């Protein structure tokens, strides 16, 4: 059981990150963020409304996942403090919740409940629900660093804020891509053949404008935080520790994600009006998402590893 505890904990962290990114991606597809699509001559408001409704459903599942994986992480953390054969007690749970990380879990749970209720309202067409959902998604990114390296002194001045921006931008990037694949393209397929070419171009262009802003922010802040954690000469000595190796693999995975994204932008996007463009962009987007899942998995391992000097 002890040998399986750390892999189980890493899997729970991975699930939590995935849920958080879905929430951030869904929150970025509120109706008031889809002005370009709403003004489009192809479908316009109808397409924007259909995407928003599907995005709200994704946000609901993300919020449920956030709560479930949060509880699982709490239980696994309490289990790690026990001797073999001991059972988790309510006193132990409350003791864990009283710790610094316990405060982070409580904040994350509150945000999970907030976004769950707000996405339910948004799914029913309530504008106020979308406002709270978008704000709650930002709150999820702020609380993410409360149970990781950003909560330590190694993150430096403003490290928690930098981590929040890093998670938020990454969630809008990769979580937004998930919404495109899971909500945008299915909604687009409900249009008529005459509407589809222009609507697909508008849909992909809308995501590209966001990605071109948030992707560089995600990568730049991630490298900055990595340098704070592992030292500014980290790339020259990455093999000196487990943390350095994991960080190197994550950087490689991020480079691959960025390369696929650049291919989508420079090669596939100009060809969106050609036959079969939706299948090509869908396959390439799915590959980018798969690599993004790898990045989140490595991150789930990375946040539990000690810094090189430790």
N, C-alpha and C positions, 0 to 999 in steps of 0.2 A: 504493500500500500504506500509506504514512504517513497519508494522508487517512482511511483506513478504520480505523486503529488505535484511535483514541479511541472511535468508536462501538462497535467490537468489544469494547473493554475495558468500556464502560458496559453492554453487553449481558451480558457475563460477570458483572459485579457484580450486575446485576438477577437473573440466574439464581441466583447464590449467595444473595442475600437471599430469593428465593422458596423455595429449598431449606431455608434456615434456618427460615423461618416454617412450612413444612410439618412440620419436625422438632419445633418447639415446639408446634404444634397437636396433632400426634400424641401427643407425650409427655404432654399435658394430658388425654388420654383413656385413661390407664391404668385398669385395672379398679378400683383403690382410689380413683380420683377420681370414680367413677360410682355413688356410694352411693345417691343419690336415685333413679336409674333402677333400680338393683338392688332397691330396696325397693318399687318400683311394683307395683301389682296387675296391670298389663298387661305380660305377658312377663317383666318384671323381670330376673333373672339371665341369661336366654337372650339378651335384647336387648343387655344390657351386654356380654356375651361376644362377640356378633357385631360390635358396634361396635368393641370393643377389637382384635379380630383384623384388621378392615379398617384401623383406625388404625395398627396395626403395619406393615401393608403400605405405607401411605402414608409412614410413617417410614422404611422401608427405601429407597424411591425418593427421599425427601428426602436421606438420607445419601449415596446414590450421586451425586445431583446436587451435593451440597456438595463431594464429593471431585473430581468432574469439573470443575466450574466453578472450584474452587480451583486445580487444575493449569493450567487455561486462563488464569486471571488471572496466574499465575506466568510462563507462557510469554509472554504479551502484555507484561508488565512488562519482561521481559528483552529482548524485541524492540524496545521503545521506546528502549532504551539503545544500540542498534546504528546504525551508519551504513548508508545504502542499499547493498544487495548483500551485507552481512555475514550470516553464519549464526549461530544461537544455539548456543553451546558449553556443555559441562558446566561449565567454569570460570566462565562468566558466570552460569549457574544457581546455582551454589554461592555466588557473590559476592552475588547478589540475596538468597539465603536468609540470608546473614550480616548483612543490614541489619536495621534496627528492624522494618520491615514484614515482612521475611522471617521474623522470629521470630513475628510474628502469623500468617503463613500456616502455619508449622509447627504452631503450637498449634491452629489451625483444622482442619488435616488430622488431627491426633491425635484431636480431638473427633469428627470425621467417622467415623473408624474405630471409635471407641468406640460411638457411637450406632448405626452399622451392625450391629455384632456384637450389641448389646443388643436392637435391634428384631427381629433374626432370632430370638433366643432368646424374645422376647416373642410373636412370631408363632406359636411352637411351644407357647405356653401356660406358659412359665416365669415365675413371679412375680418371681424375681430379675432376669430380663431387663427387666421393666417398671420395676423400681426404678432400675436403671442407666440405662435409656433416659430416664426422667424427669430424673434427675440430669445425664445427658449433654446433654439439651436445654437445661438451665440453663447448662451449660458453653459451649454454642454461643453463647448470648447474651452471655456474658462475653467470649469471644474476638472477637466481631464488631467491637468498637471498636478492636481492635489494629491494624487496617488502614484507619483512617478518621480523621476530625477529633478523635475522642475521645482519640486517642493523642498529640495535640499539646497544648502549654501553653495554647492558647486555650480548651480545655474547662474549665480552672480546677480548683480543688480538688474532688476526688471526681467529676470529669467522666466518667472511665471507668466508675465504678460507676453513675452516672446513665444513661449510655448503655446499659449492660447491662440495667438495669431497663426502660428505654425499649424496647429490642429485645425483651426477654423478654415484657413486657406486650403489645406489639404482636403478637408471634407467637402468644401464647395467644388474643388477640382474633381477628385475621384468619386465622391458621393454624387456630384452633379452628373458625372458620366454614367453612373449607375442608373440615375433617373432617366437620362436620355435613352439608355438601352432598354430599361424595364417599363418606362412610361411614355416617353416621347415617341419612339418608333412605333409601338403598338397603337397609340392614338393617331399617329400619322397614317397608318394603314387603313383607318376607317374613312379616309377622304376619298373623293372620286379621283379617277385617273387624271382628269384635267387639273385638279388642285395639287396633286402630289409633287411635281417637280419643284415648283416655286416654294411650297411649304417645307419641303425637305431642306432646301438651301437655307431658308430662314431659320429653321430649327437648329441646324448644325452651326450656322453662323452665330446664332445667339449663344450657344455653348462655347464656341471658340473665343468669342470676345471675353468671356469670363475666364476661360482657361489661360489665355495669354497674359492675364493679370495675376491670377492666384497661383498658377504653377510656378513661375519664377520666385514669387514670395515664399511659397512653401519650401522650395529647394534652398534658397538663400538663407532663410532663418534656420532651417534644419542644419545646414553646414556650420552656421555661426554657433548654434547650441552645441553641436558635436565638438567644435573646437574648444568651447568652454569646458565641456565635460572631460575630454580626452587629451587636451593640450593642443596648442596651435601647430605643433609639428606632427600631429597624429598621422597624416598620410605617409610619413616616412618611417613609422614604427607600428603599423597596424597589427603586425603579427606578435606583438609583445604581450597581448592579453586576449582573453575571450571577448571582452568588450570591443577591443579594436577589430578583431576578426568579424564579429557580428555587424559592427558599424560599416566595415568595408563591403560586406555582402549587401547591406541595405543600400549603400550608395550605388553599387552596381545595379541593383534592382530598380532604383529610382531613375538611373540613366536609361535603362531599357524602357521604362514607362514613358519617359520624356521622348525617347526616340520614336516610339510608336505614335505618340501624340503628335510629334512633328510630321510624321508620315501622313497621318490623317489630315493635318492642316494644309501641308504643302502639296500633297499628291492627290489624295482622295477628294478633298473638299472642292477643288476646281472642277472635278468631274461628276458632280452630284446630279447633273441633268442627263447623264448617260444611262442607258438601260442597265438594270441590276445594281445601281449605285447604292440602294438601301441595303442590299445584301453585303456588299463590300464594306460599307461603313459599319454595318452591324457586326461583322466578323472581326474587323480591326478594333472596334470599340470593345468587344468581348475580350480580345487578347490584352488590350490595355487594362481592362478591369482585372483580369486574371493576374497580371503582373502587379497591379495595385494590391490585390489580396496577399500576394507574397510579401510586399513591403510591409503591410500591416502585421503579418505573421512574424516577420523578423523584428519589428518594433515591439511586439508582445514579449519576445524573448529578451530584447535589448534592455527594456526598462527594469528588468529584474537582476541584471548583471552588475557586479561592482565595478566602479571606475578603475582604470588601470593602476592608479596609485594606491588603491585599496586592496 
